[in-house]
């Protein structure tokens, strides 16, 4: 089962902008645009989101500020190989950040 990896995007509350490290990582953030976490997983993105929120292998920003998955930004690309998911996770984060969104990647 080679192509079972997924890239996923989670919308974060704008309250994440109170986190200094998040703000420093997004110097070109356009005020008012959404903030997202971009990740990759071998699980279904819904299950991975639930694990984040439950504090299981979670990212602190997703656990505290995660609102919902944003499948319109990733569903058409999934599933994919591990190598493709590693590349696409970074690529998608860079593209969204270049559009002025606030992005966090682990």
Order of alpha helices (4+ residues) and beta strands (2+ residues): beta-alpha-beta-alpha-alpha-beta-alpha-beta
